[in-house]
Every structure is written in C-alpha cells, then in structure tokens.
Amino acid sequence: MIQIVEKRDGRVVGYNEEKIKAAIRKAMLTTEMGEDEALIQKITDRVGMGGNERMTVEEIQDRVEIELMKSSRKDVAKKYIAYRDQRSIARRAKTRDMFLEIIEAKNNDITRENANMNTDSPAGMMMKFASETTKPFVDDYLLSPEVKQAVKNNYLHIHDKDYYPTKSLTCVQHPLDKILQHGFVAGHGESRPAKRIETASVIACISLETAQNEMHGGQAIPAFDFYLAPFVRSSFIEEVKNLEQFVDRDLSHLYHVELKDFIKKDLDVLQGDERLVQHAVNKTVGRVHQAMEAFIHNMNTIHSRGGNQVVFSSINYGTDTSAEGRCVIREILKSTYEGVGNGATAIFPIQIWKKKRGVSYLPEDPNYDLYKLACKVTARRFFPNFLNLDATYNHHDKWDANDPERYKYEVATMGCRTRVFENRYGEKTSIGRGNLSFSTINIVRIAIETIGIKDENERIERFFQKLDEVLDITALQLHERFNFQKTALAKQFPLVMSKLWNGADTLGKNDTIESVINQGTLGIGFIGLAECLIALTGKHHGESEESQALGLRIIKHMRSRVNEFSEAYGHNYSVLATPAEGLSGKFTRKDRKTFGIIPGVTDKEYYTNSNHVPVYYKCSPRHKAKIEAPYHELTGGGHIFYVEIDGDATHNEESIMQIVDLMDKYNMGYGSVNHNRNHCPNCGYENAEKDVENCPKCGTKFETIQRITGYLVGTTDRWNSGKLAELNDRVVHK
C-alpha cells in the first residue's frame, strides 16, 4: 500500500489518492463516454493498495496507465497517456527554449553569463549545454533541502554550480619553481625541467593552461619574477658560452659575474671582458623580452576547457630586487606596454604589482624605477593592478628582506580579487593553495523583507536574525560541498594534485584528496551592501556616516560568524567581497519580480558589487577610498578597490601613483584603475575619447577595453544586461 510519494524535485510527501482521481477524471471528460465514477474509484483503489509503501510520481502514473489499459475504457487510457506526454513536453519546454537560444547564438543573459567565454563557438555551445543541464541535477540530488530552498528563495547563490558534480576546486597559486626545476607530466605529454628563459616562459603557460582544465576557477603565479629569475642567469651563461666559441678562450670566470642590472648598452665604448659581458647582457635582455612577449601572446591565444576560453590567468611580481628578477619585471612591463598583435591591450594575464616599502614604493627603494614604469604601463594598458603588501593584514612575521625566498611570505592574489593567505592547517602562505568553492548571500533581499517594520532598531534586529539564518545555511552548504569534493581521487587532477597543491606529493593516484584540501578556503560572499543599506536606512554608506557604521557592523558580524564556522566545521572559511558578474543582475531580477520596484534598491538592472560605493555615486577618489578601505581587512577571502579616472591616462601616470598612495594611506589591500581606451584593430590607432565608435584614421570600428570585474574585456558584446547597465552608470571619480 502506497504511503509516501517521491516528487520529481526530490521532495517527499504523503500519498493522496484524490490527485489520482482528478487526473483520471480529467482524461475521461475529454472522451465521448464521459466520466465513470465507479471505475475511477476502482482504479484508484487498485493503484493505492497494489503499490509499494514508497513510490515515485512516475511509478504511480505508470500503474494508472496499466490499470486503464486493462479496463474497458481504452479511450481514457489513450487520453491519459497523451496528457502525460504533453505535461512531460511542457516540463522540458524551458530547457528546449534555452537550448534554442544557445543554438541560435542569441545575445542574452544565459549566453553572456561570463564575458570571458565565447558561447557562440561549437565548444562554447557544448559547454553551455552541459552547464545548464547540470545545474538542475545539482539542485535535485546534491543539495540538502534547506540549501535548495535558500537558493530557490534568492537568498543564496552557489558559484560554479555546474562544476559541482566534477568535485573540482576553484583556483590555485602555482609553485612554479617545482615545475621549472623538476618538470611534470600532463595527460600524454611530459615536460622536462627548464634550462632557458624561453623554455621557462612556455612551461609557465602550459602549467596555467593544464591546471585550468582541472579546475573551475582561475590560475595564478604568486612570484613570477622570483621563479623566472634563475633562467635569466642561465640564458646569460649560455650567451657567454657562445662567445667562448667566437673568441676561442675560456670565459667561465664570467658565468657568475656580479651584475647590478640587465640593461642594454652600446658596445663601442667598452673593451675586454667588460665588452664581452655587455654583449652577453644585450643578447640576454633581447631573449627575455621575446620570452615575455611569447608568454603574453600565449596567454591571450591558448584556449582551455575544450577550446572555449583563454586561460583565466594572473601573475604577481615586483619584489625581486636581483638583477635577474628586475630584468624579468622590466621586460614583462615593456612587452605589456607594447601590446599584442597590432598593438592591442592584452586581456590576460591579469598582472599584479606587489607594492612594498623598502622594496618598490619609495624613491629610495631599489625597485622604485620599475614601480614608476608599472604605473606608466597601467596608464595605457590597465595592468598591472596593485597589491599592497604593507597593509597590516598582509604582513608576515617571517618576511625578511635578506631572504632569497621571501616571496613565500608575501601575499599573492588572483586578479579577480580572490585572496588566500591565513591557514589553520599549515604554513601561512598563498603558494600552493587556493579557494575550494564559494557562495554568495543576497543581503539586499534580507533587508527588503524588513522594510515594512517601522521601528528602525527592530528592523535592523530582524535583519541580523535573518542574516544569521542564511549564514548558517551557507556555511552548511559549503561544508557539504567540501565533503563531496574531498572524495575525489588524486588522479582526477593529474597536475594540481601532483605538483601544485600543498601536500599533494604525499598522495598516490588512487588516494582521495581529503587529507590536503583543507589547506584551501571556503568563501562566504555578499553582494549589494549599498542597496542593503538603502533598504535599511534610506541611504548608502557613501552618503551617510550612519549607514557606513551599519555597513561595517554587518560585515564585521559576517566575519565573526565565519570565525565561528571555522571552529565548528574545521575549515578555512573566509568572507569574500564577491566579484559578481552574471549574479549582479540575476539577484535583482528575482527580487524585483517578488517585491516590485523599490527606489534605490531594485530600480536598476544590477546590485552593486560587494562593499563598493555605487558606481553612479559622484565622489572623489579619496572619499571612495576612505569609505571602502575598512572593509578590506574584514574580507580576507578577497577584495578590490578601483577608481574611474577621466581623460587620456597615458599623459598622466602620476594619477596612477596617487591612487596607490590612497591604498597605502587607508590600509587597503588590492586596487586597480579604470579609464577609457579605444583601439583600432586595423591600423592600431588608440585614443581615450568616450562615445566614439569608429577610428578617425581608417574608419574601422574601435575595440573599447573595459574592466568587467577584476579582468578586462575587449568587447562589450559578451556582457550580460546587468553588467552593461552598470557600465553605463559608471561615473568618473574626481
């Protein structure tokens, strides 16, 4: 006898025979003979009494079909079967329509969820088909009921949900020295240790590309300058050996000659060994420059994930003061300044300058000249962004200016903003670690639900009560995903779980990754602090000290709860200032549908990213910095500060340095500068004019470089509606 019914969405309910009667009656009423109440009861009794104690909806409907076919009313059976088919088609209609939009390469928020992904290509279509069909599977079979309900009610967004079943992790900071010194095996190929700067450059690309295919997030190199520096020297030695053949004598005494820098100079005024050394230096610098050009070119052309998108890559550099390290830094900056192809701005890798007093920030610092060059490059090419190692929360007690491996104790970041540093289960470092997964809370919706409460104190108290409920569910969801991820076998991630992840060298191919992944972080993100505060107080934090105080109270509360979750579950939980792209409009659309248009809250196509002052709010860079700075210390999972500047930044690199000064003054961790840059793909002409579509020299349509979150996009054709609306609302900070 049937007692329990398992519905299609996974919910379990009690058996109700009236639903069977209603379905049979509906079929009978479409036939000439009409309904037969006695037969309806008879069939219902047989189905209910003859079934198992627990059955699915489909199993029950199959039994109804069988009983109808056995009865004298074959006409009803046919109608019932036809009705079931129609309902099945209707349930699949949404998927069908979505697939047709992908097939027809329509420009909408489904196909433009990620601006770095070309969903118009065959590989892109295939990935999108897989993505959209995998998400319902996750909902139905991998999420607990309370988590699924939170997602359904728009309180929670699970990032990279389509990758959930693969057990993959988000991102990792590559310990590139291991690969360059020892080589690695990836798939059917094998890479030997590097000997030359050119080989080191290529292996760095291969490492990033290979890991991208094993993970669902981005890839980063935490100390690009330190890792490649030894191969500048080995290439120099190679050039000296070439000279040995030319001069026909042993020059081994020059192999390790001390050099203050690798700078090209004229040979005409030099004699003897000094001339030979400078010749080798000139040749080496040329090779390093070509290697850096190749690295940038490869990172903008090598595709990953089935040939669908270029590698989401980042490199951190700026603190190696050796002659060799400085050479790497200088040539990567020069190559970036020159551009790729016909002088276009390179979209990847996202480049991050590590700013540190005593190393690269003040005029007396050894790398100050390179810092100035970095600002010049940023003024033209948007990159590098700037990572503030002097922020109090980015310090490491083991950092020593005289330690050749001090980079191990320097925080590094993914270009989008993801930060990994603190560690409950090992060394405090960014290297060999990354984010495991992250989810974002819609704090705007929680605030909207309190609008009807007139007393402000009661309204805010209710907000925090609901926030705690959603935080509990989010921590649980991430813990459940961790428990699913940890069952993966090391062999599923051949590179990541052999050479890249901390502790991976202890794993056998058939071992699970459980023992090492707790080195990573679980991120609890948030979106729309500005709209949340408007819903609670009537003003956002950029325009009200009261709102700013409440905003800090909210994020401090999240930070406190995250610490509790770390203790309770035994993980590295962190608060993340979410880099929302597709999510910024997704949350808003659902909330507007439920609550209508609320001025300042749901009246736009997007919610403001994380803790940022709204993009439409006119204020000075200093005011923006002062408001956003305190949130950086609270968001250990990642954060970013950006400023929009006007005019042609290439003539005003001092403006870039002023932004970095603000970061230093207000203890901010990571920042970037946005400005307008048009590039003609035909003739290479560039300018900074706004609202100009075509090149004034040849008439070709401009490519306009824009920063969508932490990364750049050369065209807005792949931007979703929410981010396009945000782009149109952006104002210059002055």
C-alpha positions in Angstrom: 0.0 0.0 0.0 1.4 3.4 -1.0 2.2 5.7 1.9 4.9 8.0 0.7 5.3 9.7 -2.7 8.7 11.0 -4.0 8.1 14.0 -6.3 10.1 14.9 -9.3 12.0 17.7 -7.5 13.1 15.3 -4.8 10.6 16.3 -2.2 8.8 13.6 -0.2 5.0 13.9 0.6 2.2 11.8 1.8 0.1 9.7 -0.6 -3.1 11.5 -1.7 -5.5 9.4 -3.8 -7.6 12.4 -4.8 -4.8 13.5 -7.1 -5.1 10.2 -9.0 -8.9 10.5 -9.2 -8.6 14.1 -10.5 -6.2 13.0 -13.3 -8.3 10.1 -14.4 -11.5 12.2 -14.3 -9.8 14.9 -16.4 -8.9 12.3 -19.1 -12.5 10.8 -19.1 -14.1 14.3 -19.6 -12.3 14.6 -22.9 -13.9 11.4 -24.2 -17.4 10.8 -25.8 -18.5 8.5 -23.0 -17.6 10.9 -20.2 -16.7 10.1 -16.7 -17.3 6.9 -14.8 -17.0 7.5 -11.0 -17.2 3.8 -10.1 -14.3 3.0 -12.5 -12.3 5.9 -11.2 -12.6 4.6 -7.6 -11.8 1.1 -8.7 -8.6 2.0 -10.5 -7.6 4.3 -7.7 -8.0 1.6 -5.1 -6.0 -0.9 -7.2 -3.2 1.6 -7.7 -3.0 2.6 -4.0 -3.4 -0.9 -2.5 -1.2 -2.7 -5.0 1.8 -0.3 -4.8 4.9 -0.3 -2.7 5.0 1.7 0.5 7.2 4.4 -1.2 6.9 5.2 -4.9 7.8 8.0 -7.3 5.2 10.0 -9.2 6.3 8.4 -12.4 5.9 4.9 -11.0 2.4 5.7 -9.8 1.4 7.2 -13.1 2.7 4.0 -14.8 0.4 1.9 -12.7 -2.6 4.2 -13.6 -1.8 3.6 -17.3 -1.7 -0.2 -16.8 -5.0 -0.3 -14.9 -6.7 1.9 -17.5 -5.4 -0.3 -20.4 -6.7 -3.4 -18.5 -10.2 -1.8 -18.2 -12.9 -1.4 -20.8 -12.0 2.3 -21.2 -9.1 2.1 -23.7 -10.2 5.6 -24.9 -9.4 7.0 -21.5 -6.1 5.3 -21.4 -5.1 6.9 -24.7 -6.1 10.4 -23.4 -4.3 9.8 -20.1 -1.1 8.8 -21.9 -1.3 11.7 -24.3 -1.9 14.1 -21.4 1.2 12.7 -19.6 3.3 13.2 -22.8 2.1 16.8 -23.0 3.0 17.5 -19.4 6.4 16.0 -20.0 7.0 18.1 -23.0 5.8 21.2 -21.1 8.3 20.5 -18.3 11.0 20.2 -20.9 9.9 23.3 -22.8 12.0 25.7 -20.7 15.1 23.6 -21.4 14.2 23.4 -25.1 13.8 27.2 -25.4 17.1 27.7 -23.6 18.9 25.3 -25.9 17.4 27.0 -29.0 18.7 30.4 -27.7 22.2 28.8 -27.4 21.9 27.2 -30.8 20.8 30.4 -32.5 23.7 32.3 -30.8 21.3 34.8 -29.2 22.8 37.6 -27.1 21.1 37.2 -23.7 22.0 36.7 -20.1 22.2 32.9 -20.4 24.8 33.0 -23.2 26.5 36.1 -21.8 26.9 34.9 -18.2 30.7 35.0 -18.5 32.3 37.7 -20.7 35.5 35.6 -21.0 33.5 32.7 -22.6 32.6 32.5 -26.3 29.3 30.6 -26.2 28.9 31.2 -29.9 31.6 28.7 -30.8 30.8 25.0 -31.1 32.9 24.3 -27.9 31.3 27.2 -26.2 27.8 25.9 -27.1 28.7 22.4 -25.8 29.9 23.8 -22.5 26.7 25.9 -22.1 24.5 22.9 -22.9 26.4 20.9 -20.2 26.3 23.8 -17.8 22.6 24.4 -18.0 21.6 20.8 -17.7 24.0 20.0 -14.9 22.6 22.7 -12.6 19.2 21.1 -12.1 20.9 17.8 -11.3 22.8 19.5 -8.5 19.6 21.0 -7.2 17.8 17.7 -7.2 20.5 15.3 -6.0 23.4 17.2 -4.3 21.8 19.9 -2.3 20.2 19.4 1.1 16.5 20.7 1.3 17.3 23.8 3.4 20.1 24.8 1.0 17.9 24.2 -2.1 15.2 26.3 -0.5 17.6 29.2 0.2 18.7 29.1 -3.4 15.1 29.0 -4.7 14.1 31.9 -2.5 17.0 34.0 -3.8 18.9 34.3 -0.6 21.9 32.3 -1.8 23.9 31.8 -5.0 26.2 28.8 -5.4 29.1 29.8 -7.7 30.2 27.4 -10.4 27.3 25.1 -9.6 27.6 23.4 -13.0 31.1 22.2 -11.9 29.8 20.9 -8.6 29.5 17.2 -9.7 33.1 17.2 -11.0 34.4 17.7 -7.5 36.9 20.3 -8.9 38.3 23.1 -6.8 38.2 26.8 -7.7 41.8 28.1 -8.0 45.4 27.7 -7.0 48.6 29.8 -6.8 51.2 27.8 -8.8 54.5 26.9 -7.1 56.1 27.3 -10.5 59.6 26.6 -9.2 58.7 23.0 -8.7 57.7 22.6 -12.3 60.5 24.6 -13.8 63.1 22.6 -11.7 61.6 19.1 -12.0 59.2 19.1 -14.9 55.8 17.5 -14.9 53.6 15.1 -16.7 50.2 16.3 -18.1 48.0 13.9 -19.9 50.1 12.0 -22.5 52.8 14.7 -22.6 55.8 15.2 -20.4 57.7 18.5 -19.7 61.3 18.3 -18.7 63.0 20.9 -16.4 63.7 24.3 -18.0 67.2 25.5 -18.8 66.5 28.7 -20.8 64.2 31.7 -20.2 62.3 30.8 -23.4 61.5 27.3 -22.1 60.6 28.6 -18.6 58.1 31.0 -20.3 56.5 28.2 -22.2 56.3 25.9 -19.3 54.7 28.6 -17.2 52.0 28.9 -19.9 51.5 25.1 -20.0 51.2 24.9 -16.2 48.4 27.5 -16.2 46.6 26.0 -19.1 46.8 22.4 -17.8 45.5 23.4 -14.4 42.7 25.4 -15.9 41.3 22.3 -17.4 41.4 20.6 -14.0 39.7 23.4 -12.0 36.6 25.7 -12.4 38.3 29.0 -11.4 41.4 30.9 -12.3 45.1 30.3 -12.2 47.8 32.5 -10.7 51.6 32.6 -10.4 52.4 34.2 -7.0 56.1 35.2 -7.7 56.6 35.4 -11.4 59.8 37.5 -11.1 61.5 35.2 -8.5 60.5 32.0 -10.4 61.9 33.1 -13.8 65.0 35.0 -12.5 67.3 31.9 -12.4 66.7 31.3 -16.1 67.8 34.8 -17.0 71.2 33.9 -15.5 71.3 30.5 -17.2 70.5 32.2 -20.5 73.3 34.8 -19.8 75.7 31.9 -19.2 74.6 30.4 -22.5 75.4 33.6 -24.3 78.8 33.8 -22.7 79.5 30.2 -23.8 78.5 31.3 -27.3 81.2 34.0 -27.0 83.8 31.4 -26.0 83.5 29.8 -29.4 83.8 33.2 -31.0 86.9 34.4 -29.1 88.3 30.9 -28.7 89.1 31.0 -25.0 87.6 30.0 -21.6 85.3 32.6 -20.2 83.9 30.6 -17.3 85.1 33.3 -14.9 82.3 35.5 -16.4 79.5 33.0 -15.9 78.6 34.3 -12.5 79.9 37.8 -12.7 78.1 40.2 -10.4 75.7 42.4 -12.3 73.8 45.4 -11.0 71.2 45.1 -13.7 70.5 43.7 -17.1 70.3 46.8 -19.3 71.2 47.1 -23.0 74.1 49.4 -23.7 76.3 50.4 -26.7 79.4 48.2 -27.0 81.5 50.8 -28.9 83.0 52.4 -25.8 83.8 49.1 -24.0 86.8 46.9 -24.1 88.0 43.5 -22.9 85.8 41.4 -20.5 83.5 44.4 -19.9 82.6 44.4 -23.6 82.0 40.6 -23.6 79.8 40.8 -20.6 77.8 43.6 -22.0 77.4 41.7 -25.3 76.0 38.8 -23.4 73.7 41.1 -21.4 72.4 42.6 -24.6 71.7 39.2 -26.1 70.1 38.0 -22.8 67.8 41.1 -22.5 66.6 40.5 -26.1 65.8 36.9 -25.3 64.0 37.8 -22.0 61.9 40.4 -23.9 61.0 37.8 -26.6 60.1 35.3 -23.9 57.8 37.8 -22.1 56.2 38.7 -25.5 55.6 35.0 -26.1 54.2 34.5 -22.6 51.7 37.3 -23.0 50.8 36.2 -26.6 50.3 32.6 -25.5 48.1 33.6 -22.5 45.8 35.5 -25.0 45.6 32.8 -27.6 46.0 29.4 -25.8 42.5 28.0 -25.1 41.4 25.8 -22.3 38.2 24.0 -21.3 37.5 22.4 -24.6 38.8 25.3 -26.7 36.2 27.6 -25.4 38.0 30.3 -23.5 41.5 31.6 -22.9 43.1 30.8 -19.6 41.8 33.0 -16.7 45.4 33.7 -15.6 47.2 36.1 -13.2 50.8 36.8 -12.3 52.1 38.6 -9.2 55.5 40.3 -9.3 57.5 43.4 -8.2 59.6 42.5 -5.2 62.6 40.6 -6.6 65.5 43.1 -6.4 68.1 40.9 -8.0 69.5 41.9 -11.4 67.8 38.9 -13.0 64.5 39.4 -11.3 64.5 43.1 -12.3 65.1 42.0 -15.9 62.0 39.8 -15.8 59.9 42.6 -14.3 61.2 45.2 -16.8 60.6 43.1 -19.9 57.2 41.9 -18.9 56.2 45.5 -18.4 57.7 46.7 -21.6 56.0 43.9 -23.5 52.7 44.7 -21.9 53.1 48.4 -22.8 53.8 47.5 -26.5 50.6 45.4 -26.7 49.9 42.2 -28.6 49.2 41.8 -32.3 48.6 45.2 -33.8 49.3 46.9 -30.5 46.1 45.7 -28.7 45.9 45.6 -24.9 46.5 42.1 -23.6 43.4 40.8 -21.7 45.4 38.2 -19.9 47.3 37.5 -17.8 46.0 39.9 -15.1 49.1 41.4 -13.8 49.5 42.4 -10.2 52.3 44.7 -8.9 53.4 43.9 -5.3 53.9 47.2 -3.6 56.1 47.2 -0.6 58.0 49.9 1.3 61.7 49.3 1.3 61.4 47.4 -1.9 59.4 49.1 -4.6 57.4 52.1 -3.4 59.5 55.0 -2.2 62.2 56.8 -4.3 65.0 55.3 -2.3 63.7 51.7 -2.8 65.7 49.5 -5.2 62.7 48.8 -7.5 61.2 52.3 -7.4 62.2 52.8 -11.1 60.2 49.7 -12.0 57.3 50.8 -9.9 57.2 54.1 -11.9 57.3 52.0 -15.1 54.5 49.8 -13.8 52.3 53.0 -13.3 53.2 54.1 -16.8 52.1 50.8 -18.2 48.9 50.8 -16.2 48.1 54.3 -17.5 48.0 52.8 -21.0 47.1 49.1 -20.5 45.0 48.9 -17.3 47.5 46.4 -15.9 49.2 45.9 -13.6 46.8 46.2 -10.7 48.4 46.9 -7.3 48.6 44.6 -4.3 49.6 46.4 -1.0 52.0 44.2 0.9 52.2 47.0 3.5 48.5 46.6 4.6 48.6 45.4 8.2 46.7 42.2 7.4 49.1 41.3 4.6 52.2 41.2 6.9 54.0 38.0 7.6 56.4 37.7 10.6 58.8 35.6 8.6 59.3 38.1 5.8 63.0 39.2 5.7 64.4 41.5 3.0 67.6 39.4 3.0 65.9 36.1 2.5 66.1 35.0 -1.2 62.9 33.0 -0.7 61.0 35.9 1.0 58.3 35.6 -1.7 57.0 32.6 0.2 55.8 35.0 2.9 54.2 37.6 0.6 50.5 37.5 0.0 49.5 37.0 -3.7 46.1 37.3 -5.3 44.1 36.1 -8.2 43.4 39.0 -10.5 39.7 38.9 -10.0 40.4 39.6 -6.2 40.5 36.1 -4.6 42.9 36.2 -1.6 44.3 33.2 0.2 46.9 33.7 3.0 45.9 32.7 6.5 45.8 29.0 7.2 44.6 26.9 10.1 46.1 23.7 8.7 49.6 24.7 7.6 52.0 27.5 6.7 50.6 31.0 6.3 51.2 31.5 2.6 49.5 32.0 -0.7 51.6 29.5 -2.6 50.2 26.0 -3.4 46.8 26.9 -2.1 43.6 28.4 -3.4 39.8 28.7 -2.9 37.9 25.4 -2.8 34.5 26.9 -3.6 32.4 29.9 -2.6 28.8 31.0 -2.4 27.2 34.5 -2.2 24.5 35.8 0.1 21.9 38.2 -1.2 21.9 40.6 1.7 19.7 43.0 -0.2 16.8 40.6 -0.1 17.1 40.1 3.6 17.0 43.9 4.0 14.0 44.3 1.7 12.0 41.9 3.8 12.3 44.2 6.8 11.1 47.4 5.0 7.6 47.0 6.5 8.9 47.3 10.1 8.6 50.9 11.1 10.9 50.9 14.1 14.4 51.2 12.8 16.0 49.3 15.7 13.5 46.5 15.4 14.0 46.5 11.6 17.8 46.1 11.9 17.5 43.5 14.6 15.2 41.4 12.3 17.8 41.8 9.5 20.5 40.4 11.6 18.3 37.5 12.7 17.6 36.6 9.1 21.2 37.1 8.1 22.3 34.6 10.8 19.8 32.1 9.4 21.2 32.4 5.9 24.8 32.4 7.1 24.1 29.1 8.9 22.7 27.6 5.7 25.6 29.0 3.6 28.2 27.5 5.9 26.4 24.2 5.8 26.2 24.2 2.0 30.0 24.9 1.7 30.7 22.1 4.2 28.5 19.7 2.3 30.3 20.7 -0.9 33.6 20.2 0.8 32.6 16.7 1.9 31.7 15.9 -1.7 34.9 17.4 -3.1 37.1 15.5 -0.7 36.0 12.2 -2.1 37.8 12.9 -5.5 40.8 10.9 -6.3 44.2 12.5 -6.9 44.3 11.0 -10.4 41.3 13.1 -11.4 43.6 16.2 -11.2 46.9 15.0 -12.6 48.8 18.3 -12.3 47.0 20.1 -9.5 47.2 17.0 -7.2 50.8 16.1 -8.1 52.8 19.3 -8.4 50.7 22.3 -7.4 48.6 21.8 -4.3 50.4 21.8 -0.9 50.8 18.3 0.4 49.8 16.7 -3.0 53.2 15.0 -3.2 52.1 12.7 -0.4 49.2 11.3 -2.4 49.0 8.2 -4.5 47.0 8.3 -7.7 44.1 6.4 -6.2 44.2 8.3 -2.9 41.4 10.8 -2.1 42.3 14.4 -1.9 40.7 14.7 1.6 44.0 15.0 3.5 45.2 18.0 1.6 42.4 20.2 0.5 41.7 21.7 3.9 44.6 24.0 3.1 42.2 25.8 0.8 39.4 28.2 1.7 35.6 28.2 1.6 34.4 31.7 0.8 31.1 33.2 2.0 30.5 36.2 -0.2 28.0 39.1 -0.2 26.6 41.4 -2.8 24.8 44.7 -2.7 25.8 46.3 0.6 24.8 49.7 -0.9 21.3 48.6 -1.7 21.0 46.7 1.5 21.8 49.9 3.5 19.3 52.0 1.4 16.6 49.4 2.2 17.5 49.6 5.9 18.3 53.3 6.4 17.4 55.2 3.3 21.0 55.9 2.3 24.1 54.0 1.2 27.4 54.1 3.0 29.0 56.6 0.6 26.5 59.3 1.6 25.8 58.6 5.3 28.0 58.1 8.3 25.2 56.2 10.0 24.9 53.9 7.0 28.6 53.4 6.9 28.6 52.4 10.6 25.8 49.9 9.9 27.6 48.6 6.9 30.7 47.9 8.9 28.7 46.3 11.6 27.1 43.9 9.1 30.4 42.8 7.5 32.1 42.6 11.0 29.2 40.3 12.0 29.8 38.2 9.0 33.5 38.0 9.8 32.7 37.0 13.4 30.3 34.2 12.2 32.8 33.0 9.7 35.3 32.5 12.5 32.7 30.5 14.4 32.1 28.3 11.3 35.8 27.7 11.0 35.9 26.3 14.6 32.7 24.4 14.2 33.4 22.7 10.9 37.2 22.7 11.0 37.7 24.6 7.7 39.3 27.8 6.4 36.2 29.8 6.0 36.6 33.4 4.8 34.5 36.5 3.9 34.7 37.4 0.2 33.7 40.7 -1.4 32.1 38.8 -4.3 33.2 39.7 -7.8 29.7 39.4 -9.2 29.3 39.3 -13.0 26.2 37.3 -14.0 25.0 37.3 -10.4 24.7 41.1 -10.2 21.6 41.1 -12.4 20.3 37.7 -11.5 19.5 38.5 -7.9 18.0 41.8 -8.8 15.6 40.4 -11.4 14.2 37.9 -9.0 13.8 40.4 -6.2 12.1 43.0 -8.5 9.7 40.3 -9.6 8.8 39.5 -5.9 8.9 43.0 -4.4 8.4 45.3 -7.3 10.5 48.4 -8.0 11.9 49.9 -4.8 13.7 53.3 -5.4 17.5 53.0 -4.8 17.2 49.2 -4.3 15.6 47.3 -7.2 15.2 50.2 -9.7 18.3 49.2 -11.6 19.4 46.1 -13.6 22.0 45.2 -11.0 23.1 45.2 -7.4 26.4 47.0 -6.6 29.3 44.7 -6.2 30.1 43.7 -2.6 31.0 46.7 -0.4 31.6 49.2 -3.2 30.2 52.7 -3.2 27.6 52.6 -6.0 29.1 53.2 -9.5 26.7 56.1 -10.1 27.6 58.0 -7.0 29.8 61.0 -7.7 32.6 61.4 -5.2 36.4 61.9 -5.1 38.9 59.0 -5.2 39.8 60.0 -1.6 36.2 59.7 -0.3 35.7 56.4 -2.1 38.9 55.1 -0.6 38.0 56.3 2.9 34.6 54.5 2.7 35.7 51.2 1.2 39.1 50.8 3.0 37.8 49.4 6.3 36.1 46.5 4.5 39.3 45.2 3.1 40.6 44.0 6.5 37.2 42.2 7.1 37.1 40.4 3.7 40.1 38.0 4.0 38.7 35.9 1.1 39.3 38.8 -1.3 38.5 42.4 -2.1 39.3 45.2 -4.6 39.3 49.0 -4.7 39.0 50.7 -8.0 38.9 54.3 -9.3 37.5 55.6 -12.6 39.7 58.3 -14.0 39.0 60.7 -16.9 41.0 61.7 -19.9 44.0 60.1 -21.6 45.8 58.4 -18.7 48.9 57.8 -20.8 49.7 61.5 -20.3 49.1 61.4 -16.5 50.8 58.4 -15.0 51.1 60.4 -11.8 47.4 59.9 -11.3 48.0 56.1 -11.0 50.6 56.7 -8.4 48.2 58.9 -6.4 45.7 56.0 -6.4 48.3 53.7 -5.0 49.1 56.4 -2.4 45.5 56.2 -1.3 45.7 52.5 -0.9 48.8 53.0 1.3 47.3 55.7 3.4 44.0 53.9 4.0 45.4 50.4 4.6 43.7 48.9 1.5 44.9 45.5 0.2 44.3 45.5 -3.6 43.3 48.0 -6.1 43.1 49.0 -9.8 42.4 52.0 -12.0 39.8 52.2 -14.7 39.9 54.5 -17.7 38.7 54.6 -21.3 40.9 53.2 -24.0 39.9 52.7 -27.7 42.0 50.6 -30.0 41.7 50.2 -33.8 42.3 46.5 -34.7 43.1 47.6 -38.3 45.6 50.3 -38.1 46.5 50.2 -34.4 45.4 53.8 -33.6 44.5 54.5 -30.0 42.7 57.3 -28.1 40.8 57.8 -24.9 37.7 59.6 -26.3 34.3 58.4 -25.0 31.3 57.7 -27.1 33.4 57.3 -30.3 32.7 54.1 -32.2 35.0 54.4 -35.2 38.7 55.0 -35.8 39.2 58.6 -37.1 42.1 57.4 -39.3 40.7 54.4 -41.1 37.0 54.2 -40.1 37.2 50.7 -38.6 35.1 50.1 -35.5 37.0 50.6 -32.3 37.6 47.9 -29.7 37.0 49.6 -26.4 38.8 48.0 -23.4 36.7 47.8 -20.2 37.1 46.1 -16.8 34.1 44.0 -16.1 35.1 42.8 -12.6 38.8 42.1 -11.9 39.6 41.3 -15.5 39.4 43.1 -18.9 37.2 42.5 -21.9 38.0 43.8 -25.4 34.4 44.0 -26.4 31.1 44.5 -24.5 29.3 42.2 -26.9 29.6 39.4 -24.4 28.5 41.4 -21.4 25.2 40.5 -19.8 22.4 43.1 -19.3 23.2 43.7 -15.6 26.9 44.5 -16.2 26.1 46.6 -19.3 23.7 48.7 -17.2 26.3 49.1 -14.5 28.9 50.1 -17.1 26.6 52.8 -18.4 26.1 54.1 -14.9 29.8 54.4 -14.0 30.9 57.9 -13.2 34.4 59.4 -13.0 35.8 59.9 -9.6 37.3 63.4 -9.3 
